């Protein structure tokens, strides 16, 4: 495999990773928003999301959403190599704690 082909393959793999992160973030955000705020959504989105809600309980869905969001944020920050003194796992743990606090608030915004 020559140098050009290898670089092209690496760029393709990076684009696939970025796309999967974007899709995951958008999906989890949609689930969180639709769960917390009864947003009027289109019929096609309802057909996509409702079966997932029936299969998996809402609590588990929120736990999965929080985990995915935290992992994605940790991955993005780790890939960007922001000058921080923490590693990716610590960033994920911090993000998870923030999301859990966010989800535990009452409707008035108090914790």
C-alpha positions as protocol buffer text, in pm:
chain_id: "A"
residue {
  index: 1
  type: UNK
  ca { x: 0 y: 0 z: 0 }
}
residue {
  index: 2
  type: UNK
  ca { x: 153 y: 331 z: -103 }
}
residue {
  index: 3
  type: UNK
  ca { x: 161 y: 649 z: 108 }
}
residue {
  index: 4
  type: UNK
  ca { x: -127 y: 820 z: -74 }
}
residue {
  index: 5
  type: UNK
  ca { x: -361 y: 522 z: -30 }
}
residue {
  index: 6
  type: UNK
  ca { x: -274 y: 490 z: 338 }
}
residue {
  index: 7
  type: UNK
  ca { x: -340 y: 860 z: 406 }
}
residue {
  index: 8
  type: UNK
  ca { x: -664 y: 846 z: 212 }
}
residue {
  index: 9
  type: UNK
  ca { x: -776 y: 543 z: 413 }
}
residue {
  index: 10
  type: UNK
  ca { x: -690 y: 718 z: 742 }
}
residue {
  index: 11
  type: UNK
  ca { x: -890 y: 1026 z: 638 }
}
residue {
  index: 12
  type: UNK
  ca { x: -1185 y: 803 z: 552 }
}
residue {
  index: 13
  type: UNK
  ca { x: -1169 y: 629 z: 889 }
}
residue {
  index: 14
  type: UNK
  ca { x: -1152 y: 964 z: 1069 }
}
residue {
  index: 15
  type: UNK
  ca { x: -1455 y: 1091 z: 878 }
}
residue {
  index: 16
  type: UNK
  ca { x: -1650 y: 777 z: 969 }
}
residue {
  index: 17
  type: UNK
  ca { x: -1562 y: 825 z: 1339 }
}
residue {
  index: 18
  type: UNK
  ca { x: -1667 y: 1190 z: 1326 }
}
residue {
  index: 19
  type: UNK
  ca { x: -1993 y: 1102 z: 1153 }
}
residue {
  index: 20
  type: UNK
  ca { x: -2075 y: 831 z: 1407 }
}
residue {
  index: 21
  type: UNK
  ca { x: -2007 y: 1072 z: 1695 }
}
residue {
  index: 22
  type: UNK
  ca { x: -2228 y: 1336 z: 1533 }
}
residue {
  index: 23
  type: UNK
  ca { x: -2514 y: 1089 z: 1477 }
}
residue {
  index: 24
  type: UNK
  ca { x: -2484 y: 958 z: 1833 }
}
residue {
  index: 25
  type: UNK
  ca { x: -2483 y: 1306 z: 1984 }
}
residue {
  index: 26
  type: UNK
  ca { x: -2781 y: 1418 z: 1777 }
}
residue {
  index: 27
  type: UNK
  ca { x: -2978 y: 1102 z: 1863 }
}
residue {
  index: 28
  type: UNK
  ca { x: -2914 y: 1127 z: 2236 }
}
residue {
  index: 29
  type: UNK
  ca { x: -2993 y: 1497 z: 2239 }
}
residue {
  index: 30
  type: UNK
  ca { x: -3320 y: 1425 z: 2059 }
}
residue {
  index: 31
  type: UNK
  ca { x: -3409 y: 1159 z: 2314 }
}
residue {
  index: 32
  type: UNK
  ca { x: -3326 y: 1388 z: 2607 }
}
residue {
  index: 33
  type: UNK
  ca { x: -3515 y: 1685 z: 2462 }
}
residue {
  index: 34
  type: UNK
  ca { x: -3820 y: 1482 z: 2362 }
}
residue {
  index: 35
  type: UNK
  ca { x: -3829 y: 1316 z: 2703 }
}
residue {
  index: 36
  type: UNK
  ca { x: -3787 y: 1630 z: 2915 }
}
residue {
  index: 37
  type: UNK
  ca { x: -3990 y: 1871 z: 2709 }
}
residue {
  index: 38
  type: UNK
  ca { x: -4288 y: 1722 z: 2531 }
}
residue {
  index: 39
  type: UNK
  ca { x: -4178 y: 1866 z: 2198 }
}
residue {
  index: 40
  type: UNK
  ca { x: -4408 y: 1842 z: 1900 }
}
residue {
  index: 41
  type: UNK
  ca { x: -4218 y: 1626 z: 1655 }
}
residue {
  index: 42
  type: UNK
  ca { x: -4296 y: 1511 z: 1306 }
}
residue {
  index: 43
  type: UNK
  ca { x: -4470 y: 1180 z: 1241 }
}
residue {
  index: 44
  type: UNK
  ca { x: -4164 y: 1023 z: 1081 }
}
residue {
  index: 45
  type: UNK
  ca { x: -3952 y: 1098 z: 1389 }
}
residue {
  index: 46
  type: UNK
  ca { x: -4226 y: 961 z: 1616 }
}
residue {
  index: 47
  type: UNK
  ca { x: -4227 y: 639 z: 1415 }
}
residue {
  index: 48
  type: UNK
  ca { x: -3850 y: 618 z: 1460 }
}
residue {
  index: 49
  type: UNK
  ca { x: -3833 y: 697 z: 1834 }
}
residue {
  index: 50
  type: UNK
  ca { x: -4149 y: 538 z: 1979 }
}
residue {
  index: 51
  type: UNK
  ca { x: -4045 y: 173 z: 1922 }
}
residue {
  index: 52
  type: UNK
  ca { x: -3717 y: 244 z: 2103 }
}
residue {
  index: 53
  type: UNK
  ca { x: -3908 y: 387 z: 2400 }
}
residue {
  index: 54
  type: UNK
  ca { x: -4131 y: 79 z: 2423 }
}
residue {
  index: 55
  type: UNK
  ca { x: -3841 y: -164 z: 2410 }
}
residue {
  index: 56
  type: UNK
  ca { x: -3620 y: 14 z: 2661 }
}
residue {
  index: 57
  type: UNK
  ca { x: -3752 y: 184 z: 2973 }
}
residue {
  index: 58
  type: UNK
  ca { x: -3714 y: 560 z: 2987 }
}
residue {
  index: 59
  type: UNK
  ca { x: -3475 y: 542 z: 3282 }
}
residue {
  index: 60
  type: UNK
  ca { x: -3239 y: 307 z: 3101 }
}
residue {
  index: 61
  type: UNK
  ca { x: -3267 y: 520 z: 2789 }
}
residue {
  index: 62
  type: UNK
  ca { x: -3160 y: 827 z: 2984 }
}
residue {
  index: 63
  type: UNK
  ca { x: -2871 y: 639 z: 3145 }
}
residue {
  index: 64
  type: UNK
  ca { x: -2755 y: 522 z: 2803 }
}
residue {
  index: 65
  type: UNK
  ca { x: -2794 y: 875 z: 2664 }
}
residue {
  index: 66
  type: UNK
  ca { x: -2587 y: 1021 z: 2949 }
}
residue {
  index: 67
  type: UNK
  ca { x: -2314 y: 760 z: 2901 }
}
residue {
  index: 68
  type: UNK
  ca { x: -2298 y: 813 z: 2527 }
}
residue {
  index: 69
  type: UNK
  ca { x: -2291 y: 1192 z: 2561 }
}
residue {
  index: 70
  type: UNK
  ca { x: -2014 y: 1175 z: 2819 }
}
residue {
  index: 71
  type: UNK
  ca { x: -1808 y: 931 z: 2615 }
}
residue {
  index: 72
  type: UNK
  ca { x: -1854 y: 1141 z: 2301 }
}
residue {
  index: 73
  type: UNK
  ca { x: -1751 y: 1462 z: 2479 }
}
residue {
  index: 74
  type: UNK
  ca { x: -1450 y: 1287 z: 2628 }
}
residue {
  index: 75
  type: UNK
  ca { x: -1355 y: 1148 z: 2288 }
}
residue {
  index: 76
  type: UNK
  ca { x: -1390 y: 1486 z: 2118 }
}
residue {
  index: 77
  type: UNK
  ca { x: -1187 y: 1664 z: 2384 }
}
residue {
  index: 78
  type: UNK
  ca { x: -927 y: 1389 z: 2379 }
}
residue {
  index: 79
  type: UNK
  ca { x: -896 y: 1401 z: 2001 }
}
residue {
  index: 80
  type: UNK
  ca { x: -867 y: 1779 z: 1995 }
}
residue {
  index: 81
  type: UNK
  ca { x: -580 y: 1754 z: 2242 }
}
residue {
  index: 82
  type: UNK
  ca { x: -695 y: 2054 z: 2444 }
}
residue {
  index: 83
  type: UNK
  ca { x: -432 y: 2160 z: 2694 }
}
residue {
  index: 84
  type: UNK
  ca { x: -579 y: 2011 z: 3008 }
}
residue {
  index: 85
  type: UNK
  ca { x: -411 y: 1814 z: 3282 }
}
residue {
  index: 86
  type: UNK
  ca { x: -674 y: 1539 z: 3287 }
}
residue {
  index: 87
  type: UNK
  ca { x: -709 y: 1235 z: 3069 }
}
residue {
  index: 88
  type: UNK
  ca { x: -1011 y: 1120 z: 2869 }
}
residue {
  index: 89
  type: UNK
  ca { x: -1156 y: 895 z: 3140 }
}
residue {
  index: 90
  type: UNK
  ca { x: -1156 y: 1178 z: 3392 }
}
residue {
  index: 91
  type: UNK
  ca { x: -1327 y: 1406 z: 3139 }
}
residue {
  index: 92
  type: UNK
  ca { x: -1594 y: 1140 z: 3079 }
}
residue {
  index: 93
  type: UNK
  ca { x: -1654 y: 1103 z: 3453 }
}
residue {
  index: 94
  type: UNK
  ca { x: -1688 y: 1478 z: 3497 }
}
residue {
  index: 95
  type: UNK
  ca { x: -1932 y: 1496 z: 3203 }
}
residue {
  index: 96
  type: UNK
  ca { x: -2135 y: 1208 z: 3345 }
}
residue {
  index: 97
  type: UNK
  ca { x: -2165 y: 1381 z: 3682 }
}
residue {
  index: 98
  type: UNK
  ca { x: -2276 y: 1704 z: 3514 }
}
residue {
  index: 99
  type: UNK
  ca { x: -2539 y: 1523 z: 3305 }
}
residue {
  index: 100
  type: UNK
  ca { x: -2671 y: 1332 z: 3607 }
}
residue {
  index: 101
  type: UNK
  ca { x: -2706 y: 1658 z: 3800 }
}
residue {
  index: 102
  type: UNK
  ca { x: -2882 y: 1809 z: 3499 }
}
residue {
  index: 103
  type: UNK
  ca { x: -3128 y: 1520 z: 3479 }
}
residue {
  index: 104
  type: UNK
  ca { x: -3197 y: 1520 z: 3855 }
}
residue {
  index: 105
  type: UNK
  ca { x: -3321 y: 1879 z: 3863 }
}
residue {
  index: 106
  type: UNK
  ca { x: -3686 y: 1949 z: 3925 }
}
residue {
  index: 107
  type: UNK
  ca { x: -3908 y: 2139 z: 3675 }
}
residue {
  index: 108
  type: UNK
  ca { x: -3817 y: 2471 z: 3841 }
}
residue {
  index: 109
  type: UNK
  ca { x: -3450 y: 2419 z: 3766 }
}
residue {
  index: 110
  type: UNK
  ca { x: -3351 y: 2346 z: 4129 }
}
residue {
  index: 111
  type: UNK
  ca { x: -3137 y: 2047 z: 4222 }
}
